[in-house]
Amino acid sequence: MHNTGKPTTASPPTAQQQQQQQARPQSPSPGRNPAEDEDETDVIGDLMGHYGKWQLLMTVLLSLFQVPNTFHISSSVYQAANKDFWCQRPLELQQMPVDEWRNLSGSNDNCHRWEGIGWSSLANDTTLQEATEVVASVGNLVACESWEYETHDNVGNTWTSEWDLVCDKEHLKNVAEMFFLLGVATGGIISGYLSDKFGRKTMLFISAILQTIFGLCLYFCSSFELYLTLRALLGLVSVSVTYSALILAIEYVDGKWRTIAGMYNLFPLPISYMIISGLAYLTQDYQALQLCIGLPGIFLCFLWFVVPESPRWLLVKGRVDEVRRIIEAAAKFNGRQLPVDYQLTPPTQESSSQNITHLFRSSYLRRITICFLCIWFTMNLVYYGIILNMSSFGGNVYLNSALAGLVEIPAIAVAMYIITKVGKKWLFCATLFCAGVACFCATITEGREDILWLKITFLMMGKFTISAGNTIMPVYTAELYPTAIRNVGVGACNVAAGLALILTPYISLLNKIEGHLLMALLTAWSIFGGFVVLFLPATAVRRNAANSGSGGGNQNAASAAKQV
């Protein structure tokens, strides 16, 4: 696995090699074609090794940045969990059982109660039936102004109970999550540009520092309005952390190793889902949980002194001396002997004026663009629809979330293995169809408490298949777009993904209309997505038909906006 042999070329690159190097498009552009250039190498890779101990170390370290991202996007499952509540009891009736109070106050909906009652006169020597008759005869039904919450549950203190987001304020829970995901969607659009302009390492650590600051500020947050603002900013910088770390990991390697390095970044996601479910169970307090998920970012910031800038980005910018220092350090770590007189020539940067209209200039591009817009929207809606609605599916939310993370680990591994053996189109299509079937089976078990275990089993099957599809999607997208407009295509797909993310918190409201609607919607979108994949060409056909001869690169940058 580690390439520790001597470089294949011990002499300076020839004029022909330099010309080929200069002809390559700008290395940092997101989404280069791994299928066309799987075996392509470059001078940097030849010098420091295509994949050795240094690249392995950098891949592992950069994947750690996905941990706080996953924490923050899934924290609302626990911090905004539903709690049993009722209208606050008067001081005189604090000892009255809750069920009796609900009957007496007429607050069976937990949002209204009788007003104009002398509760102290009912507190002594009055039976429940007598008191109820008195209250009903003289009281006026009004909206409750304050509530009490169940304390002996497995949910603990949430910001739902902290800010009384119940009854006519219940919709604000979804607004809070929408603000975070709106930040994610916005960051997904601009993070690629900022990373190209200011550098991968610079954007990674600026974003990581801001992410840590915003995350810890949420621990001290005392108002809901400030909470909304901080969550939106947190989503904005979190996606930049994801994007920059992913690009760095991929640009440290070349050729076929870019697929491995990019997909390795997905493994911390399911592990983080399991970790945060355990933290939420142990703390059962939204502030304590926020502190636990905010602190790891402090330690990651110290990786500034270990992780270098992308040598390929530096070479494009003409900063050759910095590239030399990185190559020499990496080659030494990999045990490679560098030639004394090696040369590094910055490639010629292409002036590109492509915009979104280029995605519709031919029948081929129109077809794949429309298909991918639908598929990215579908994938994000179903994937995050399952993750962020774990508390709506019944059963133990901590166990369900941990299982959902656990099944994703083999899903990613299986997808990584299979796509190296077979075409991606039919496997991708199968994952969406199978996810739809699993969601449909979960739908028909809805409301059956006696077979809740079967519903959870089907949900985990759906999570397995949709996670496998989520692994394939960015690779498949990058392979079908020509290099010249790949940035534009990926950006358009990220917009579709962002729209799905914004809608995700609201689809749980469907269960308030009818208990089967949420899973029915996920079923329909999964089947629809699988059907749309059928209109895409197979990657092998695409390579033969539209080989642009471009350099290999960042196929997984396409998924940066949604991995948080």
C-alpha positions as CSV (number, residue, x, y, z in Angstrom):
1,M,0.0,0.0,0.0
2,H,2.8,2.4,0.8
3,N,5.0,3.5,-2.1
4,T,8.4,3.7,-0.6
5,G,10.5,3.0,-3.7
6,K,12.6,5.5,-5.6
7,P,10.9,7.9,-8.0
8,T,10.4,6.6,-11.4
9,T,12.3,9.6,-12.8
10,A,15.6,10.6,-11.3
11,S,16.2,13.4,-13.8
12,P,14.4,16.8,-14.3
13,P,11.2,16.6,-16.3
14,T,11.7,16.8,-20.1
15,A,10.3,19.7,-22.1
16,Q,7.6,17.4,-23.3
17,Q,6.6,16.5,-19.8
18,Q,6.6,20.1,-18.7
19,Q,4.4,21.0,-21.6
20,Q,2.0,18.2,-20.6
21,Q,2.1,19.4,-17.1
22,Q,1.3,23.0,-18.1
23,A,-1.6,21.8,-20.3
24,R,-3.4,20.4,-17.3
25,P,-6.3,22.4,-15.9
26,Q,-6.0,24.0,-12.5
27,S,-5.5,21.3,-9.9
28,P,-7.7,22.7,-7.2
29,S,-10.9,22.8,-9.2
30,P,-13.5,20.6,-7.5
31,G,-14.5,17.5,-9.3
32,R,-11.9,16.1,-11.6
33,N,-12.5,12.8,-13.5
34,P,-11.1,9.9,-11.5
35,A,-12.3,7.3,-14.0
36,E,-10.6,8.8,-17.0
37,D,-7.3,9.4,-15.2
38,E,-7.2,6.7,-12.6
39,D,-3.6,5.9,-13.2
40,E,-2.4,9.4,-13.9
41,T,0.5,10.8,-11.9
42,D,2.3,14.1,-11.8
43,V,5.7,15.4,-10.9
44,I,4.7,16.0,-7.3
45,G,3.5,12.5,-6.9
46,D,6.6,11.1,-8.5
47,L,8.8,13.0,-6.1
48,M,7.2,12.5,-2.7
49,G,5.4,9.2,-3.5
50,H,1.9,8.6,-4.8
51,Y,0.7,7.1,-1.5
52,G,3.0,6.5,1.4
53,K,3.1,6.9,5.2
54,W,2.9,10.7,4.9
55,Q,-0.2,10.6,2.8
56,L,-1.8,8.0,5.0
57,L,-1.1,10.2,8.1
58,M,-2.6,13.3,6.4
59,T,-5.7,11.4,5.3
60,V,-6.4,10.2,8.8
61,L,-5.8,13.6,10.4
62,L,-8.0,15.4,7.9
63,S,-10.8,12.9,8.3
64,L,-11.0,14.0,12.0
65,F,-12.4,17.3,10.9
66,Q,-15.6,15.5,9.9
67,V,-16.3,14.6,13.5
68,P,-17.5,18.0,14.9
69,N,-19.3,18.6,11.6
70,T,-21.4,15.4,12.1
71,F,-21.9,16.3,15.8
72,H,-23.4,19.7,15.0
73,I,-25.7,18.6,12.2
74,S,-27.2,15.7,14.2
75,S,-27.3,17.5,17.6
76,S,-30.8,18.8,17.1
77,V,-32.1,15.2,17.2
78,Y,-31.4,15.3,20.9
79,Q,-31.3,19.0,21.8
80,A,-34.8,19.6,20.3
81,A,-36.4,16.3,21.3
82,N,-40.1,16.3,22.1
83,K,-41.0,16.2,25.8
84,D,-44.2,15.5,27.6
85,F,-45.6,18.8,28.9
86,W,-48.7,20.4,30.4
87,C,-50.0,23.8,31.5
88,Q,-48.3,25.0,34.6
89,R,-50.1,24.2,37.8
90,P,-50.9,26.9,40.3
91,L,-48.9,27.1,43.4
92,E,-51.8,25.7,45.5
93,L,-52.0,22.6,43.3
94,Q,-48.4,21.7,42.9
95,Q,-48.9,18.4,44.6
96,M,-51.9,17.4,42.4
97,P,-51.1,14.5,40.0
98,V,-50.6,15.7,36.5
99,D,-53.5,13.6,35.0
100,E,-55.9,15.1,37.6
101,W,-54.7,18.6,36.8
102,R,-55.2,18.1,33.1
103,N,-58.8,17.0,33.7
104,L,-59.5,19.8,36.2
105,S,-57.9,22.6,34.1
106,G,-59.4,21.4,30.8
107,S,-55.9,21.3,29.4
108,N,-56.1,17.9,27.7
109,D,-54.4,19.5,24.7
110,N,-51.7,20.9,27.0
111,C,-52.1,24.3,25.4
112,H,-55.3,25.7,27.0
113,R,-56.7,25.8,30.5
114,W,-59.6,27.3,32.5
115,E,-59.1,30.9,33.8
116,G,-60.9,32.9,36.4
117,I,-60.9,30.2,39.0
118,G,-60.0,30.6,42.7
119,W,-57.7,27.6,42.7
120,S,-57.0,28.0,46.4
121,S,-60.7,27.3,47.2
122,L,-60.5,24.1,45.3
123,A,-57.4,22.8,46.9
124,N,-58.9,21.8,50.2
125,D,-61.6,19.2,50.8
126,T,-62.9,19.1,47.2
127,T,-63.2,16.0,45.2
128,L,-62.0,16.0,41.6
129,Q,-65.5,15.6,40.2
130,E,-66.9,18.5,42.3
131,A,-63.9,20.7,41.4
132,T,-64.3,19.9,37.7
133,E,-68.0,20.8,37.7
134,V,-67.2,24.1,39.4
135,V,-64.4,25.0,37.0
136,A,-66.5,24.2,33.9
137,S,-69.3,26.3,35.1
138,V,-67.4,29.5,35.9
139,G,-64.1,29.4,34.0
140,N,-63.0,30.7,30.6
141,L,-60.8,28.6,28.4
142,V,-57.6,30.5,27.6
143,A,-54.2,29.7,26.1
144,C,-51.5,28.7,28.6
145,E,-48.6,31.1,29.2
146,S,-46.2,28.8,30.9
147,W,-45.7,25.0,31.1
148,E,-44.2,22.3,33.1
149,Y,-42.2,19.4,31.6
150,E,-41.7,15.7,32.4
151,T,-38.5,15.3,34.3
152,H,-38.4,11.5,34.7
153,D,-37.7,10.7,31.1
154,N,-34.8,9.8,28.9
155,V,-34.8,13.1,27.2
156,G,-33.6,15.5,29.9
157,N,-33.3,19.3,29.5
158,T,-33.8,20.5,25.9
159,W,-34.0,23.9,24.4
160,T,-37.6,23.0,23.6
161,S,-38.3,23.2,27.3
162,E,-35.8,26.0,27.9
163,W,-37.7,28.4,25.6
164,D,-41.2,26.8,25.7
165,L,-41.2,25.9,22.0
166,V,-44.6,24.1,22.3
167,C,-48.1,24.7,21.2
168,D,-48.2,27.9,19.0
169,K,-44.4,28.1,19.2
170,E,-43.7,24.5,18.2
171,H,-42.9,25.5,14.6
172,L,-39.9,27.4,15.8
173,K,-38.1,24.2,16.4
174,N,-38.1,23.6,12.7
175,V,-37.1,27.2,12.0
176,A,-34.0,26.7,14.2
177,E,-32.9,23.7,12.2
178,M,-33.8,25.4,9.0
179,F,-31.5,28.3,9.9
180,F,-28.6,25.8,10.4
181,L,-29.2,24.1,7.1
182,L,-29.7,27.4,5.3
183,G,-26.2,28.2,6.5
184,V,-25.0,24.8,5.2
185,A,-26.6,25.5,1.8
186,T,-25.1,28.9,1.5
187,G,-21.7,27.7,2.6
188,G,-21.8,24.9,0.1
189,I,-22.2,27.4,-2.7
190,I,-19.4,29.8,-1.7
191,S,-16.9,27.5,0.0
192,G,-15.4,26.2,-3.2
193,Y,-14.6,29.7,-4.4
194,L,-13.1,30.7,-1.1
195,S,-11.0,27.6,-1.0
196,D,-9.7,28.2,-4.5
197,K,-8.9,31.8,-3.8
198,F,-7.3,31.7,-0.3
199,G,-6.0,28.2,-0.1
200,R,-7.3,24.9,1.4
201,K,-5.4,25.0,4.6
202,T,-6.1,28.7,5.3
203,M,-9.9,28.2,4.8
204,L,-9.9,24.9,6.7
205,F,-8.4,26.4,9.9
206,I,-10.2,29.7,9.8
207,S,-13.5,27.8,9.4
208,A,-12.5,25.3,12.1
209,I,-11.7,28.1,14.6
210,L,-14.9,29.9,13.8
211,Q,-16.8,26.6,14.1
212,T,-15.3,26.0,17.6
213,I,-16.1,29.6,18.7
214,F,-19.7,29.4,17.5
215,G,-20.2,25.9,18.9
216,L,-19.0,27.0,22.4
217,C,-21.0,30.3,22.2
218,L,-24.1,28.1,21.9
219,Y,-23.3,26.7,25.3
220,F,-23.7,30.1,26.8
221,C,-26.6,31.2,24.6
222,S,-29.5,32.7,26.7
223,S,-32.0,33.7,24.0
224,F,-33.6,31.9,21.1
225,E,-32.9,34.7,18.7
226,L,-29.2,34.5,19.4
227,Y,-29.4,30.7,19.1
228,L,-30.8,31.0,15.6
229,T,-28.0,33.4,14.5
230,L,-25.3,31.2,15.9
231,R,-26.7,28.0,14.4
232,A,-26.9,29.7,10.9
233,L,-23.2,30.8,11.3
234,L,-22.3,27.4,12.5
235,G,-23.8,25.8,9.4
236,L,-22.0,28.3,7.2
237,V,-18.5,27.5,8.5
238,S,-19.0,23.8,9.0
239,V,-19.5,23.1,5.3
240,S,-16.3,25.0,4.6
241,V,-14.5,22.8,7.1
242,T,-15.8,19.8,5.2
243,Y,-15.0,21.1,1.8
244,S,-11.4,22.3,2.6
245,A,-10.4,19.1,4.5
246,L,-11.8,16.9,1.7
247,I,-9.9,18.9,-1.0
248,L,-6.7,18.8,1.0
249,A,-6.9,15.0,1.5
250,I,-7.4,14.4,-2.2
251,E,-4.8,16.9,-3.4
252,Y,-2.1,15.2,-1.3
253,V,-2.4,12.2,-3.6
254,D,-2.9,11.5,-7.3
255,G,-4.3,8.9,-9.7
256,K,-6.4,6.1,-8.3
257,W,-5.5,7.1,-4.7
258,R,-7.8,10.1,-4.9
259,T,-10.9,7.9,-4.8
260,I,-9.6,6.1,-1.7
261,A,-8.5,9.4,0.1
262,G,-11.8,11.0,-0.7
263,M,-14.0,8.2,0.4
264,Y,-12.0,7.7,3.6
265,N,-13.3,11.1,4.7
266,L,-16.8,9.5,4.9
267,F,-15.9,7.0,7.6
268,P,-15.9,9.4,10.6
269,L,-19.5,10.3,9.8
270,P,-21.2,7.1,11.1
271,I,-18.7,6.8,13.9
272,S,-19.6,10.3,15.0
273,Y,-23.4,9.5,14.9
274,M,-22.8,6.7,17.3
275,I,-20.6,8.8,19.6
276,I,-23.1,11.7,19.8
277,S,-25.9,9.3,20.6
278,G,-23.9,8.0,23.6
279,L,-23.0,11.6,24.7
280,A,-26.6,12.6,24.5
281,Y,-27.7,9.6,26.6
282,L,-25.1,10.3,29.2
283,T,-25.6,14.1,29.5
284,Q,-29.4,14.4,28.8
285,D,-28.9,18.2,28.9
286,Y,-28.7,20.3,25.7
287,Q,-26.1,22.6,27.2
288,A,-23.9,19.9,28.5
289,L,-24.1,18.1,25.1
290,Q,-23.2,21.4,23.3
291,L,-20.1,21.7,25.4
292,C,-19.1,18.1,24.7
293,I,-19.4,18.6,20.9
294,G,-17.8,22.0,20.9
295,L,-14.6,21.2,22.7
296,P,-13.0,18.7,20.2
297,G,-12.6,21.6,17.7
298,I,-10.0,23.2,20.1
299,F,-7.7,20.2,19.7
300,L,-8.2,20.1,15.9
301,C,-7.0,23.7,15.6
302,F,-3.5,22.6,16.8
303,L,-3.2,20.5,13.6
304,W,-2.2,23.8,11.9
305,F,1.3,23.0,12.9
306,V,1.2,19.5,11.3
307,V,-1.0,19.8,8.2
308,P,0.6,21.7,5.2
309,E,-1.0,23.6,2.4
310,S,-1.9,21.7,-0.7
311,P,1.3,21.5,-2.8
312,R,-0.7,21.4,-6.0
313,W,-2.6,24.6,-5.1
314,L,0.7,26.2,-4.1
315,L,2.3,25.2,-7.5
316,V,-0.7,26.7,-9.4
317,K,-0.1,29.9,-7.5
318,G,3.6,29.9,-8.3
319,R,4.8,29.5,-4.8
320,V,7.5,27.0,-5.7
321,D,9.7,27.3,-2.7
322,E,6.8,26.3,-0.4
323,V,6.1,23.3,-2.6
324,R,9.7,22.2,-2.4
325,R,9.6,22.3,1.5
326,I,6.5,20.2,1.5
327,I,7.8,17.7,-1.0
328,E,11.1,17.3,0.9
329,A,9.4,16.8,4.2
330,A,6.9,14.2,2.7
331,A,9.6,12.4,0.8
332,K,11.8,12.1,3.9
333,F,8.8,10.8,5.9
334,N,8.1,8.3,3.1
335,G,11.7,7.2,3.0
336,R,12.3,8.4,-0.6
337,Q,15.5,9.8,-2.0
338,L,14.9,13.0,-4.0
339,P,16.9,13.8,-7.1
340,V,19.3,16.8,-6.6
341,D,18.2,18.7,-9.6
342,Y,14.5,18.2,-9.8
343,Q,12.4,21.0,-11.3
344,L,8.9,22.3,-10.5
345,T,7.1,24.3,-13.2
346,P,3.8,26.0,-12.3
347,P,1.0,24.9,-14.7
348,T,-0.7,27.5,-16.9
349,Q,-4.0,28.5,-15.4
350,E,-7.0,28.3,-17.7
351,S,-9.2,31.4,-17.9
352,S,-12.6,30.0,-17.6
353,S,-15.9,31.9,-18.1
354,Q,-18.2,29.0,-17.8
355,N,-21.5,29.7,-16.1
356,I,-24.7,27.8,-15.4
357,T,-26.0,28.2,-19.0
358,H,-23.2,25.9,-20.2
359,L,-24.9,23.1,-18.4
360,F,-27.8,23.2,-20.9
361,R,-25.9,23.8,-24.2
362,S,-26.1,20.3,-25.5
363,S,-28.7,17.5,-25.2
364,Y,-26.1,15.4,-23.2
365,L,-25.4,18.1,-20.7
366,R,-29.1,19.0,-20.4
367,R,-30.0,15.4,-19.7
368,I,-27.3,14.8,-17.0
369,T,-27.9,18.2,-15.4
370,I,-31.6,17.8,-15.0
371,C,-31.1,14.2,-13.7
372,F,-28.4,15.2,-11.2
373,L,-30.4,18.1,-9.9
374,C,-33.3,15.7,-9.1
375,I,-31.0,13.0,-7.7
376,W,-29.0,15.3,-5.4
377,F,-32.3,16.8,-4.1
378,T,-33.7,13.3,-3.6
379,M,-30.6,11.8,-2.0
380,N,-30.3,14.7,0.6
381,L,-34.0,14.7,1.4
382,V,-34.0,10.9,2.1
383,Y,-30.6,10.6,3.7
384,Y,-31.1,13.5,6.1
385,G,-34.9,12.8,6.4
386,I,-34.0,9.6,8.1
387,I,-31.1,11.0,10.2
388,L,-32.9,14.1,11.5
389,N,-36.2,12.4,12.2
390,M,-35.0,9.6,14.3
391,S,-37.1,10.9,17.3
392,S,-40.2,10.6,15.1
393,F,-39.9,6.9,14.3
394,G,-40.6,5.5,17.8
395,G,-38.5,3.4,20.0
396,N,-35.4,4.6,21.8
397,V,-33.9,7.6,19.9
398,Y,-30.4,7.0,21.3
399,L,-30.4,3.3,20.2
400,N,-31.9,4.1,16.8
401,S,-29.4,6.8,16.1
402,A,-26.5,4.6,17.1
403,L,-27.8,1.8,14.9
404,A,-28.2,4.2,12.0
405,G,-24.5,5.1,12.4
406,L,-23.4,1.5,12.7
407,V,-25.1,0.3,9.5
408,E,-23.5,3.1,7.6
409,I,-20.0,1.8,8.2
410,P,-20.4,-1.4,6.2
411,A,-22.5,0.5,3.6
412,I,-19.6,2.8,2.8
413,A,-17.1,-0.1,2.8
414,V,-19.3,-2.2,0.5
415,A,-19.9,0.7,-1.9
416,M,-16.2,1.5,-2.0
417,Y,-15.4,-2.1,-2.9
418,I,-18.2,-2.7,-5.5
419,I,-17.7,0.5,-7.5
420,T,-14.1,-0.6,-8.2
421,K,-15.5,-3.8,-9.7
422,V,-18.7,-2.9,-11.5
423,G,-20.3,0.1,-13.2
424,K,-21.7,2.7,-10.9
425,K,-25.0,3.3,-12.7
426,W,-26.8,0.1,-11.9
427,L,-25.4,-0.1,-8.4
428,F,-26.5,3.5,-7.7
429,C,-29.9,2.8,-9.2
430,A,-30.3,-0.3,-7.0
431,T,-29.4,1.6,-3.8
432,L,-32.2,4.1,-4.4
433,F,-34.8,1.5,-5.3
434,C,-33.8,-0.7,-2.3
435,A,-34.1,2.3,0.0
436,G,-37.5,3.0,-1.4
437,V,-38.6,-0.6,-0.8
438,A,-37.3,-0.5,2.8
439,C,-39.1,2.8,3.5
440,F,-42.3,1.4,2.1
441,C,-42.0,-1.7,4.3
442,A,-41.5,0.7,7.3
443,T,-44.5,2.7,6.2
444,I,-46.9,-0.3,6.4
445,T,-45.7,-1.1,9.9
446,E,-46.4,2.5,11.1
447,G,-48.6,2.6,14.2
448,R,-48.0,-1.0,15.1
449,E,-46.3,-0.9,18.5
450,D,-46.3,-4.7,18.7
451,I,-43.9,-4.9,15.7
452,L,-42.0,-1.7,16.3
453,W,-38.8,-3.8,16.1
454,L,-39.7,-4.7,12.5
455,K,-40.2,-1.0,11.5
456,I,-36.8,-0.1,13.0
457,T,-35.2,-3.1,11.1
458,F,-36.7,-1.7,7.8
459,L,-35.4,1.8,8.6
460,M,-31.9,0.5,9.2
461,M,-32.1,-1.4,5.9
462,G,-33.1,1.9,4.2
463,K,-30.3,3.7,6.0
464,F,-27.8,1.1,4.8
465,T,-28.8,1.4,1.1
466,I,-29.2,5.2,1.0
467,S,-25.8,5.5,2.7
468,A,-24.2,3.4,0.0
469,G,-25.9,5.5,-2.6
470,N,-24.7,8.6,-0.9
471,T,-21.1,7.3,-1.2
472,I,-21.5,6.6,-4.9
473,M,-23.3,9.9,-5.9
474,P,-20.4,12.4,-5.8
475,V,-18.0,10.0,-7.7
476,Y,-20.6,9.3,-10.4
477,T,-21.5,13.0,-10.7
478,A,-17.8,14.0,-11.3
479,E,-17.3,11.3,-13.9
480,L,-20.1,12.4,-16.1
481,Y,-19.4,16.1,-16.2
482,P,-16.6,17.3,-18.6
483,T,-13.7,18.9,-16.8
484,A,-14.3,22.4,-18.2
485,I,-17.7,22.8,-16.6
486,R,-17.4,20.4,-13.7
487,N,-17.1,23.2,-11.1
488,V,-20.4,24.7,-12.4
489,G,-22.2,21.3,-12.5
490,V,-21.1,20.5,-8.9
491,G,-22.2,24.0,-7.8
492,A,-25.6,23.5,-9.3
493,C,-26.0,20.2,-7.6
494,N,-25.1,21.7,-4.3
495,V,-27.9,24.2,-4.7
496,A,-30.3,21.4,-5.2
497,A,-28.9,19.6,-2.1
498,G,-29.2,22.8,-0.1
499,L,-32.9,23.1,-1.0
500,A,-33.5,19.6,0.2
501,L,-31.6,20.3,3.4
502,I,-33.8,23.4,4.1
503,L,-37.0,21.4,3.6
504,T,-35.8,18.4,5.7
505,P,-36.8,19.8,9.2
506,Y,-40.4,20.4,7.9
507,I,-41.2,17.0,6.6
508,S,-41.6,15.6,10.1
509,L,-44.8,17.8,10.3
510,L,-46.4,15.4,7.9
511,N,-46.8,12.9,10.7
512,K,-49.1,15.4,12.5
513,I,-51.4,15.2,9.5
514,E,-51.3,11.4,9.1
515,G,-48.9,8.9,10.7
516,H,-47.8,7.3,7.4
517,L,-47.1,10.4,5.4
518,L,-43.4,10.9,6.3
519,M,-42.3,7.4,5.4
520,A,-44.6,7.5,2.3
521,L,-42.8,10.7,1.1
522,L,-39.3,9.1,1.6
523,T,-40.5,6.0,-0.3
524,A,-41.8,8.1,-3.2
525,W,-38.7,10.2,-3.5
526,S,-36.4,7.2,-3.3
527,I,-38.2,5.4,-6.1
528,F,-38.3,8.6,-8.1
529,G,-34.5,9.0,-7.7
530,G,-33.8,5.4,-8.7
531,F,-36.0,5.9,-11.8
532,V,-34.1,9.1,-12.8
533,V,-30.8,7.3,-12.6
534,L,-31.9,5.1,-15.4
535,F,-31.7,8.1,-17.8
536,L,-28.0,8.6,-17.0
537,P,-25.2,7.1,-19.1
538,A,-22.9,4.4,-17.7
539,T,-19.5,5.8,-16.8
540,A,-17.7,3.4,-19.2
541,V,-19.7,4.8,-22.1
542,R,-19.1,8.4,-20.9
543,R,-15.3,7.8,-20.8
544,N,-15.2,6.5,-24.3
545,A,-17.6,9.1,-25.7
546,A,-16.4,12.3,-24.0
547,N,-12.9,11.8,-22.8
548,S,-11.6,15.3,-22.4
549,G,-8.1,14.2,-21.7
550,S,-8.0,16.1,-18.4
551,G,-5.9,15.4,-15.4
552,G,-7.2,13.4,-12.5
553,G,-8.5,15.0,-9.3
554,N,-11.1,15.8,-6.8
555,Q,-14.1,13.6,-7.5
556,N,-15.4,13.8,-4.0
557,A,-15.4,17.5,-3.6
558,A,-18.9,17.3,-5.0
559,S,-20.2,16.0,-1.7
560,A,-18.6,18.7,0.5
561,A,-21.7,20.8,0.9
562,K,-23.7,18.0,2.5
563,Q,-21.3,16.3,4.8
564,V,-21.8,18.2,8.1
